Amino acid sequence: MTERKPAGLSFESWIDRQIREAEERGEFAELPGLGKPLPGANVPYDEMWWLKQKMVQEGHGAILQPTLALRKEIDDTLAEAARAAAESRVRELLEPVNEKIAANLRMPPPGPPLGYTPIDIDAFVSQWRQARSSGDGARSQHAAAAGSPHGVRPAPGSGSRWRLRLPRLRRHD
């Protein structure tokens, strides 16, 4: 298709001739996806389809709203903390999450409210110790994997039905 259109031909007849000649040469015979339906043909049109496809190709997947991403991070961190081998690791995991929760409460991002208060690390650690000392490590790992980490409850009046339960924030007057 590097040649120029001759002066006496219309664009349509010139293009039709090039397609016909390419078919005769067999250039369309072994194309990938031949005989297969077009991907996404039955999906409604989305103006941002190309952006979403590019994000998936680059490994970003779906992006959550900041509050929902924080809820997921809290869930993952609590599950990892329940499986931690040392108390120092539990505290090391929970302290940054508490800072993020506090920052979210001070300056809420757009989207749904978080509905949680910072984690009571001391209560979590005492429950972690109790589970370890009673030889119930497997049970605590199973509970963390099931999404019911120790010492976590929703903030009062949040109306949240999220599976995490974070402790209330204590006031120091």
N, CA, C and O of each residue as an XYZ file, in Angstrom:
692
protein
N       0.831     -1.181      0.000
C       0.000      0.000      0.000
C       0.877      1.245      0.000
O       0.480      2.299      0.499
N       2.046      1.115     -0.553
C       2.940      2.266     -0.595
C       2.785      3.076     -1.869
O       3.278      4.200     -1.970
N       2.102      2.499     -2.828
C       1.942      3.237     -4.083
C       0.867      4.303     -3.947
O      -0.010      4.206     -3.089
N       0.938      5.291     -4.774
C      -0.039      6.384     -4.760
C      -1.231      6.036     -5.631
O      -1.114      5.235     -6.559
N      -2.348      6.618     -5.345
C      -3.567      6.403     -6.126
C      -3.386      7.031     -7.502
O      -2.980      8.187     -7.622
N      -3.697      6.244     -8.549
C      -3.638      6.821     -9.904
C      -4.667      7.928    -10.057
O      -5.708      7.909     -9.401
N      -4.387      8.870    -10.901
C      -5.219     10.063    -11.063
C      -6.622      9.756    -11.563
O      -7.553     10.448    -11.150
N      -6.836      8.779    -12.413
C      -8.144      8.557    -12.998
C      -9.062      7.664    -12.184
O     -10.216      7.505    -12.581
N      -8.641      7.070    -11.076
C      -9.466      6.148    -10.284
C     -10.052      6.834     -9.058
O      -9.458      7.745     -8.482
N     -11.240      6.366     -8.680
C     -11.809      6.871     -7.424
C     -11.121      6.133     -6.264
O     -10.532      5.069     -6.455
N     -11.206      6.709     -5.074
C     -10.566      6.085     -3.918
C     -11.147      4.694     -3.658
O     -10.409      3.754     -3.363
N     -12.473      4.568     -3.769
C     -13.113      3.300     -3.457
C     -12.630      2.198     -4.398
O     -12.271      1.117     -3.932
N     -12.613      2.438     -5.686
C     -12.197      1.383     -6.615
C     -10.709      1.068     -6.439
O     -10.314     -0.088     -6.595
N      -9.888      2.046     -6.125
C      -8.465      1.812     -5.927
C      -8.229      0.933     -4.693
O      -7.411      0.014     -4.737
N      -8.934      1.205     -3.603
C      -8.808      0.421     -2.368
C      -9.357     -0.977     -2.590
O      -8.740     -1.956     -2.170
N     -10.521     -1.087     -3.251
C     -11.087     -2.403     -3.530
C     -10.114     -3.252     -4.344
O      -9.969     -4.445     -4.080
N      -9.458     -2.663     -5.314
C      -8.504     -3.400     -6.148
C      -7.321     -3.880     -5.311
O      -6.873     -5.014     -5.480
N      -6.806     -3.037     -4.407
C      -5.677     -3.441     -3.568
C      -6.065     -4.589     -2.639
O      -5.279     -5.514     -2.433
N      -7.276     -4.533     -2.077
C      -7.741     -5.611     -1.192
C      -7.884     -6.901     -1.982
O      -7.440     -7.955     -1.525
N      -8.502     -6.836     -3.173
C      -8.696     -8.026     -3.991
C      -7.353     -8.646     -4.359
O      -7.208     -9.866     -4.286
N      -6.367     -7.842     -4.754
C      -5.055     -8.364     -5.128
C      -4.346     -8.989     -3.930
O      -3.676    -10.012     -4.074
N      -4.484     -8.389     -2.756
C      -3.873     -8.958     -1.558
C      -4.516    -10.295     -1.202
O      -3.817    -11.224     -0.797
N      -5.835    -10.406     -1.345
C      -6.516    -11.685     -1.108
C      -6.022    -12.746     -2.079
O      -5.790    -13.889     -1.685
N      -5.859    -12.376     -3.349
C      -5.379    -13.321     -4.353
C      -3.959    -13.788     -4.045
O      -3.624    -14.941     -4.318
N      -3.117    -12.920     -3.483
C      -1.758    -13.305     -3.107
C      -1.747    -14.137     -1.831
O      -0.715    -14.719     -1.498
N      -2.875    -14.212     -1.095
C      -2.965    -14.998      0.132
C      -2.469    -14.270      1.364
O      -2.124    -14.911      2.357
N      -2.424    -12.963      1.327
C      -1.916    -12.204      2.472
C      -2.887    -12.185      3.652
O      -2.473    -11.852      4.763
N      -4.150    -12.528      3.457
C      -5.127    -12.550      4.542
C      -5.413    -13.973      5.010
O      -6.270    -14.163      5.874
N      -4.729    -14.975      4.472
C      -5.057    -16.376      4.728
C      -4.715    -16.831      6.148
O      -5.498    -17.570      6.744
N      -3.594    -16.424      6.702
C      -3.147    -16.930      8.001
C      -3.076    -15.844      9.074
O      -2.137    -15.823      9.870
N      -4.035    -14.966      9.102
C      -4.043    -13.914     10.117
C      -4.424    -14.493     11.474
O      -5.275    -15.381     11.541
N      -3.801    -14.002     12.582
C      -4.206    -14.481     13.905
C      -5.647    -14.045     14.198
O      -6.043    -12.923     13.883
N      -6.412    -14.940     14.797
C      -7.801    -14.633     15.122
C      -8.755    -14.896     13.980
O      -9.932    -14.546     14.067
N      -8.270    -15.512     12.899
C      -9.122    -15.800     11.748
C     -10.251    -16.733     12.161
O      -9.995    -17.798     12.722
N     -11.478    -16.356     11.897
C     -12.639    -17.178     12.219
C     -13.106    -17.059     13.657
O     -14.078    -17.710     14.040
N     -12.447    -16.257     14.452
C     -12.829    -16.073     15.853
C     -13.618    -14.776     15.985
O     -13.413    -13.840     15.212
N     -14.533    -14.719     16.978
C     -15.285    -13.471     17.161
C     -14.359    -12.355     17.656
O     -13.341    -12.614     18.298
N     -14.728    -11.131     17.349
C     -13.955     -9.986     17.812
C     -14.075     -9.862     19.326
O     -15.178     -9.964     19.863
N     -12.959     -9.644     20.028
C     -13.049     -9.506     21.482
C     -13.819     -8.250     21.860
O     -13.597     -7.179     21.294
N     -14.722     -8.387     22.818
C     -15.487     -7.247     23.298
C     -16.599     -6.793     22.375
O     -17.113     -5.686     22.533
N     -16.989     -7.630     21.402
C     -18.034     -7.226     20.461
C     -19.393     -7.107     21.146
O     -20.236     -6.329     20.700
N     -19.623     -7.862     22.223
C     -20.917     -7.828     22.909
C     -20.895     -6.926     24.153
O     -21.864     -6.912     24.911
N     -19.813     -6.179     24.374
C     -19.685     -5.286     25.527
C     -20.125     -3.882     25.109
O     -19.769     -3.421     24.025
N     -20.903     -3.194     25.966
C     -21.308     -1.823     25.619
C     -20.092     -0.909     25.447
O     -19.052     -1.118     26.072
N     -20.236      0.093     24.604
C     -19.129      0.995     24.308
C     -18.758      1.818     25.538
O     -19.623      2.344     26.237
N     -17.464      1.916     25.784
C     -16.933      2.710     26.881
C     -15.883      3.647     26.298
O     -14.954      3.193     25.629
N     -16.015      4.934     26.541
C     -15.082      5.903     25.977
C     -13.654      5.697     26.466
O     -12.702      6.070     25.781
N     -13.503      5.113     27.630
C     -12.172      4.928     28.210
C     -11.651      3.506     28.012
O     -10.776      3.066     28.759
N     -12.174      2.773     27.013
C     -11.775      1.382     26.818
C     -10.280      1.248     26.609
O      -9.670      0.311     27.124
N      -9.687      2.145     25.880
C      -8.261      2.054     25.566
C      -7.404      2.252     26.815
O      -6.369      1.605     26.976
N      -7.852      3.166     27.711
C      -7.113      3.422     28.936
C      -7.184      2.213     29.860
O      -6.176      1.805     30.437
N      -8.368      1.647     29.997
C      -8.534      0.465     30.842
C      -7.731     -0.713     30.307
O      -7.116     -1.449     31.077
N      -7.735     -0.892     28.990
C      -6.978     -1.972     28.373
C      -5.471     -1.771     28.603
O      -4.759     -2.730     28.900
N      -4.995     -0.556     28.470
C      -3.578     -0.255     28.682
C      -3.181     -0.519     30.135
O      -2.100     -1.048     30.392
N      -4.042     -0.155     31.084
C      -3.751     -0.391     32.496
C      -3.660     -1.884     32.795
O      -2.796     -2.307     33.563
N      -4.540     -2.683     32.201
C      -4.500     -4.128     32.398
C      -3.221     -4.692     31.785
O      -2.576     -5.547     32.391
N      -2.846     -4.226     30.594
C      -1.623     -4.698     29.942
C      -0.388     -4.389     30.777
O       0.558     -5.176     30.803
N      -0.391     -3.258     31.453
C       0.762     -2.863     32.255
C       0.696     -3.390     33.682
O       1.553     -3.065     34.504
N      -0.310     -4.199     33.978
C      -0.389     -4.854     35.275
C      -1.007     -4.035     36.380
O      -0.842     -4.369     37.553
N      -1.714     -2.969     36.044
C      -2.330     -2.147     37.082
C      -3.720     -2.635     37.444
O      -4.180     -2.404     38.562
N      -4.398     -3.305     36.525
C      -5.732     -3.813     36.786
C      -6.707     -2.696     37.100
O      -6.552     -1.565     36.639
N      -7.702     -3.026     37.883
C      -8.714     -2.043     38.252
C      -8.188     -1.172     39.398
O      -7.522     -1.670     40.306
N      -8.480      0.089     39.350
C      -8.048      1.002     40.401
C      -9.241      1.294     41.305
O     -10.309      1.699     40.846
N      -9.029      1.079     42.596
C     -10.075      1.335     43.579
C     -10.042      2.793     44.017
O      -9.016      3.466     43.915
N     -11.178      3.264     44.502
C     -11.206      4.584     45.105
C     -10.306      4.547     46.342
O     -10.129      3.481     46.933
N      -9.736      5.679     46.744
C      -8.765      5.681     47.846
C      -9.276      5.020     49.125
O      -8.530      4.289     49.777
N     -10.512      5.260     49.489
C     -11.038      4.672     50.718
C     -11.172      3.161     50.589
O     -10.841      2.426     51.520
N     -11.650      2.699     49.455
C     -11.791      1.260     49.257
C     -10.420      0.580     49.193
O     -10.251     -0.537     49.681
N      -9.447      1.263     48.587
C      -8.091      0.720     48.545
C      -7.521      0.621     49.961
O      -6.829     -0.345     50.280
N      -7.807      1.613     50.814
C      -7.332      1.575     52.195
C      -8.015      0.444     52.956
O      -7.369     -0.244     53.746
N      -9.296      0.244     52.731
C      -9.987     -0.875     53.386
C      -9.351     -2.208     53.007
O      -9.161     -3.079     53.855
N      -9.027     -2.356     51.731
C      -8.375     -3.590     51.274
C      -6.992     -3.725     51.900
O      -6.600     -4.815     52.317
N      -6.263     -2.633     51.966
C      -4.935     -2.662     52.583
C      -5.033     -3.042     54.056
O      -4.211     -3.812     54.552
N      -6.033     -2.508     54.761
C      -6.229     -2.850     56.172
C      -6.495     -4.344     56.301
O      -5.907     -5.010     57.153
N      -7.372     -4.867     55.467
C      -7.707     -6.285     55.499
C      -6.473     -7.152     55.260
O      -6.227     -8.106     55.997
N      -5.702     -6.819     54.233
C      -4.503     -7.594     53.916
C      -3.460     -7.502     55.027
O      -2.818     -8.497     55.363
N      -3.293     -6.313     55.593
C      -2.300     -6.115     56.648
C      -2.690     -6.861     57.915
O      -1.832     -7.458     58.565
N      -3.966     -6.837     58.278
C      -4.402     -7.568     59.473
C      -4.220     -9.069     59.296
O      -3.835     -9.762     60.238
N      -4.492     -9.570     58.109
C      -4.289    -10.999     57.847
C      -2.805    -11.349     57.949
O      -2.445    -12.380     58.518
N      -1.949    -10.493     57.400
C      -0.511    -10.744     57.480
C      -0.013    -10.628     58.916
O       0.842    -11.409     59.336
N      -0.533     -9.669     59.672
C      -0.119     -9.497     61.064
C      -0.536    -10.699     61.910
O       0.195    -11.087     62.821
N      -1.683    -11.289     61.631
C      -2.122    -12.467     62.379
C      -1.198    -13.654     62.113
O      -1.066    -14.534     62.963
N      -0.558    -13.687     60.948
C       0.359    -14.783     60.609
C       1.811    -14.470     60.972
O       2.682    -15.324     60.807
N       2.081    -13.268     61.460
C       3.457    -12.848     61.733
C       4.097    -13.738     62.788
O       3.421    -14.274     63.666
N       5.424    -13.886     62.684
C       6.151    -14.768     63.597
C       6.615    -14.050     64.862
O       6.875    -14.703     65.873
N       6.724    -12.731     64.829
C       7.229    -11.986     65.983
C       6.343    -10.778     66.269
O       5.728    -10.200     65.372
N       6.300    -10.414     67.563
C       5.497     -9.262     67.973
C       5.993     -7.982     67.322
O       5.192     -7.119     66.963
N       7.299     -7.850     67.167
C       7.844     -6.646     66.544
C       7.354     -6.521     65.101
O       7.118     -5.416     64.613
N       7.204     -7.659     64.425
C       6.695     -7.628     63.044
C       5.227     -7.195     63.020
O       4.815     -6.453     62.129
N       4.434     -7.656     63.996
C       3.022     -7.266     64.084
C       2.919     -5.754     64.231
O       2.152     -5.103     63.523
N       3.700     -5.200     65.158
C       3.681     -3.748     65.372
C       4.190     -2.998     64.130
O       3.656     -1.951     63.763
N       5.223     -3.549     63.498
C       5.791     -2.939     62.298
C       4.768     -2.882     61.166
O       4.772     -1.941     60.374
N       3.899     -3.876     61.087
C       2.862     -3.901     60.053
C       1.711     -2.956     60.365
O       1.201     -2.287     59.467
N       1.295     -2.892     61.632
C       0.087     -2.150     61.995
C       0.300     -0.645     62.153
O      -0.629      0.126     61.915
N       1.488     -0.209     62.545
C       1.713      1.221     62.765
C       1.518      2.065     61.493
O       0.854      3.099     61.562
N       2.075      1.662     60.328
C       1.829      2.476     59.121
C       0.354      2.506     58.712
O      -0.129      3.510     58.189
N      -0.352      1.407     58.951
C      -1.782      1.374     58.613
C      -2.546      2.343     59.508
O      -3.446      3.043     59.043
N      -2.189      2.386     60.791
C      -2.834      3.336     61.704
C      -2.595      4.777     61.261
O      -3.494      5.613     61.351
N      -1.377      5.070     60.780
C      -1.085      6.418     60.291
C      -1.960      6.761     59.080
O      -2.448      7.884     58.958
N      -2.152      5.786     58.191
C      -2.986      6.016     57.008
C      -4.452      6.208     57.400
O      -5.150      7.038     56.818
N      -4.917      5.437     58.389
C      -6.298      5.590     58.851
C      -6.487      6.981     59.452
O      -7.477      7.656     59.169
N      -5.535      7.404     60.283
C      -5.627      8.726     60.907
C      -5.607      9.827     59.846
O      -6.358     10.797     59.948
N      -4.758      9.685     58.837
C      -4.709     10.676     57.762
C      -6.024     10.713     57.000
O      -6.484     11.785     56.606
N      -6.632      9.547     56.790
C      -7.916      9.474     56.097
C      -9.009     10.138     56.919
O      -9.907     10.774     56.366
N      -8.936      9.995     58.233
C      -9.946     10.625     59.094
C      -9.753     12.140     59.148
O     -10.732     12.883     59.214
N      -8.504     12.606     59.120
C      -8.245     14.060     59.143
C      -8.673     14.728     57.844
O      -9.269     15.805     57.861
N      -8.367     14.085     56.710
C      -8.655     14.666     55.405
C      -9.244     13.584     54.510
O      -8.514     12.962     53.738
N     -10.563     13.346     54.599
C     -11.171     12.265     53.817
C     -11.079     12.539     52.313
O     -11.367     13.646     51.856
N     -10.673     11.514     51.546
C     -10.647     11.677     50.092
C     -12.056     11.594     49.532
O     -12.977     11.200     50.247
N     -12.247     11.961     48.261
C     -13.583     11.813     47.670
C     -13.965     10.341     47.610
O     -13.108      9.467     47.475
N     -15.246     10.084     47.712
C     -15.723      8.704     47.689
C     -16.386      8.343     48.998
O     -16.680      9.219     49.811
N     -16.623      7.072     49.207
C     -17.306      6.653     50.432
C     -16.440      6.898     51.657
O     -15.213      6.859     51.564
N     -17.060      7.150     52.803
C     -16.276      7.354     54.024
C     -15.647      6.037     54.479
O     -16.173      4.959     54.203
N     -14.521      6.136     55.177
C     -13.817      4.942     55.648
C     -14.630      4.223     56.715
O     -14.786      3.004     56.659
N     -15.147      4.962     57.679
C     -15.992      4.361     58.707
C     -15.239      3.581     59.759
O     -15.853      2.795     60.482
N     -13.932      3.762     59.878
C     -13.130      3.030     60.855
C     -12.227      3.981     61.607
O     -11.898      5.070     61.138
N     -11.838      3.536     62.784
C     -10.887      4.278     63.593
C      -9.590      3.476     63.635
O      -9.577      2.306     63.255
N      -8.504      4.088     64.092
C      -7.231      3.353     64.133
C      -7.306      2.073     64.967
O      -8.107      1.963     65.896
N      -6.466      1.127     64.618
C      -6.421     -0.178     65.271
C      -5.759     -0.025     66.639
O      -4.757      0.677     66.770
N      -6.312     -0.675     67.645
C      -5.690     -0.726     68.964
C      -4.605     -1.791     68.884
O      -4.876     -2.983     69.029
N      -3.389     -1.352     68.655
C      -2.283     -2.282     68.420
C      -2.023     -3.147     69.641
O      -1.734     -4.337     69.509
N      -2.123     -2.559     70.832
C      -1.869     -3.342     72.051
C      -2.899     -4.468     72.204
O      -2.538     -5.584     72.579
N      -4.169     -4.188     71.919
C      -5.199     -5.227     71.996
C      -4.957     -6.301     70.941
O      -5.118     -7.491     71.212
N      -4.575     -5.882     69.751
C      -4.298     -6.844     68.689
C      -3.120     -7.730     69.075
O      -3.160     -8.944     68.875
N      -2.056     -7.115     69.635
C      -0.866     -7.878     70.019
C      -1.199     -8.847     71.147
O      -0.722     -9.982     71.143
N      -2.016     -8.416     72.117
C      -2.364     -9.336     73.214
C      -3.172    -10.524     72.690
O      -2.966    -11.649     73.144
N      -4.071    -10.300     71.761
C      -4.806    -11.412     71.156
C      -3.877    -12.285     70.312
O      -4.040    -13.504     70.261
N      -2.904    -11.655     69.652
C      -1.923    -12.399     68.857
C      -1.095    -13.299     69.776
O      -0.855    -14.465     69.460
N      -0.656    -12.745     70.929
C       0.118    -13.520     71.920
C      -0.710    -14.685     72.455
O      -0.225    -15.811     72.568
N      -1.965    -14.393     72.780
C      -2.846    -15.430     73.325
C      -3.023    -16.568     72.324
O      -2.984    -17.738     72.705
N      -3.211    -16.244     71.077
C      -3.363    -17.273     70.048
C      -2.081    -18.083     69.902
O      -2.139    -19.292     69.677
N      -0.914    -17.430     70.027
C       0.361    -18.129     69.918
C       0.622    -19.011     71.142
O       1.087    -20.143     71.003
N       0.324    -18.495     72.343
C       0.621    -19.249     73.566
C      -0.297    -20.456     73.735
O       0.113    -21.467     74.306
N      -1.525    -20.363     73.249
C      -2.444    -21.498     73.385
C      -2.225    -22.530     72.282
O      -2.954    -23.519     72.194
N      -1.219    -22.295     71.441
C      -0.945    -23.237     70.357
C      -2.011    -23.215     69.296
O      -2.219    -24.190     68.574
N      -2.685    -22.082     69.211
C      -3.808    -21.947     68.289
C      -3.414    -21.113     67.080
O      -4.248    -20.398     66.525
N      -2.152    -21.196     66.663
C      -1.674    -20.408     65.535
C      -2.411    -20.723     64.259
O      -2.687    -19.831     63.456
N      -2.736    -22.006     64.063
C      -3.453    -22.394     62.840
C      -4.843    -21.775     62.818
O      -5.326    -21.362     61.764
N      -5.505    -21.708     64.008
C      -6.839    -21.123     64.062
C      -6.788    -19.635     63.748
O      -7.647    -19.118     63.034
N      -5.768    -18.936     64.287
C      -5.684    -17.500     64.030
C      -5.367    -17.230     62.566
O      -5.845    -16.248     61.997
N      -4.555    -18.105     61.946
C      -4.289    -17.940     60.522
C      -5.549    -18.166     59.720
O      -5.809    -17.455     58.750
N      -6.348    -19.168     60.124
C      -7.600    -19.433     59.408
C      -8.569    -18.264     59.582
O      -9.243    -17.870     58.630
N      -8.640    -17.711     60.786
C      -9.542    -16.581     61.030
C      -9.098    -15.364     60.229
O      -9.933    -14.633     59.696
N      -7.791    -15.145     60.143
C      -7.303    -14.006     59.359
C      -7.600    -14.201     57.888
O      -7.973    -13.255     57.194
N      -7.438    -15.420     57.410
C      -7.718    -15.688     56.000
C      -9.199    -15.545     55.703
O      -9.577    -15.183     54.589
N     -10.045    -15.827     56.693
C     -11.491    -15.715     56.501
C     -11.964    -14.273     56.614
O     -13.137    -13.990     56.368
N     -11.071    -13.355     56.983
C     -11.441    -11.951     57.030
C     -11.997    -11.517     58.366
O     -12.684    -10.498     58.443
N     -11.718    -12.264     59.424
C     -12.197    -11.856     60.733
C     -11.008    -11.668     61.670
O     -10.857    -12.425     62.629
N     -10.170    -10.684     61.414
C      -9.007    -10.450     62.254
C      -9.401    -10.024     63.662
O     -10.498     -9.514     63.889
N      -8.498    -10.239     64.590
C      -8.769     -9.970     66.007
C      -8.771     -8.483     66.318
O      -7.969     -7.725     65.772
N      -9.667     -8.072     67.188
C      -9.656     -6.718     67.720
C     -10.042     -5.644     66.732
O      -9.571     -4.514     66.864
N     -10.863     -5.931     65.761
C     -11.200     -4.947     64.748
C     -12.712     -4.852     64.645
O     -13.389     -5.870     64.502
N     -13.255     -3.625     64.716
C     -14.703     -3.433     64.598
C     -14.984     -2.092     63.933
O     -14.122     -1.213     63.927
N     -16.200     -1.923     63.363
C     -16.492     -0.651     62.702
C     -16.604      0.490     63.703
O     -16.889      0.281     64.882
N     -16.377      1.677     63.216
C     -16.512      2.857     64.055
C     -17.978      3.020     64.439
O     -18.857      2.686     63.645
N     -18.262      3.525     65.634
C     -19.646      3.671     66.053
C     -20.402      4.620     65.136
O     -19.901      5.683     64.770
N     -21.613      4.220     64.773
C     -22.473      5.050     63.947
C     -22.077      5.088     62.481
O     -22.627      5.882     61.718
N     -21.128      4.243     62.068
C     -20.694      4.295     60.673
C     -21.682      3.605     59.755
O     -21.761      3.924     58.569
N     -22.449      2.646     60.305
C     -23.408      1.926     59.483
C     -22.728      1.009     58.488
O     -23.381      0.471     57.593
N     -21.432      0.825     58.630
C     -20.681      0.010     57.683
C     -20.887     -1.472     57.958
O     -20.911     -1.900     59.112
N     -21.031     -2.233     56.920
C     -21.149     -3.673     57.060
C     -19.885     -4.349     56.561
O     -19.887     -5.542     56.259
N     -18.820     -3.592     56.477
C     -17.543     -4.123     56.036
C     -17.081     -5.173     57.022
O     -17.399     -5.079     58.208
N     -16.347     -6.160     56.576
C     -16.006     -7.271     57.440
C     -14.924     -6.949     58.466
O     -14.711     -7.736     59.388
N     -14.240     -5.822     58.335
C     -13.237     -5.449     59.319
C     -13.893     -4.746     60.495
O     -14.848     -3.987     60.327
N     -13.388     -4.998     61.650
C     -13.909     -4.337     62.844
C     -12.740     -3.714     63.573
O     -11.930     -4.412     64.183
N     -12.655     -2.404     63.507
C     -11.550     -1.697     64.133
C     -11.970     -1.169     65.501
O     -13.129     -0.799     65.693
N     -11.043     -1.132     66.448
C     -11.397     -0.640     67.794
C     -11.618      0.861     67.791
O     -11.160      1.580     66.903
N     -12.337      1.312     68.816
C     -12.595      2.740     68.960
C     -11.319      3.483     69.317
O     -10.418      2.937     69.953
N     -11.263      4.719     68.901
C     -10.132      5.584     69.210
C     -10.293      6.075     70.643
O     -11.345      6.592     71.019
N      -9.250      5.907     71.428
C      -9.310      6.341     72.831
C      -8.936      7.804     72.936
O      -8.003      8.265     72.278
N      -9.669      8.537     73.768
C      -9.360      9.954     73.981
C      -8.478     10.096     75.209
O      -8.674      9.434     76.229
N      -7.519     10.966     75.078
C      -6.632     11.266     76.208
C      -6.875     12.704     76.603
O      -6.321     13.623     75.999
N      -7.704     12.904     77.617
C      -8.054     14.269     78.042
C      -7.062     14.842     79.015
O      -7.220     15.978     79.461
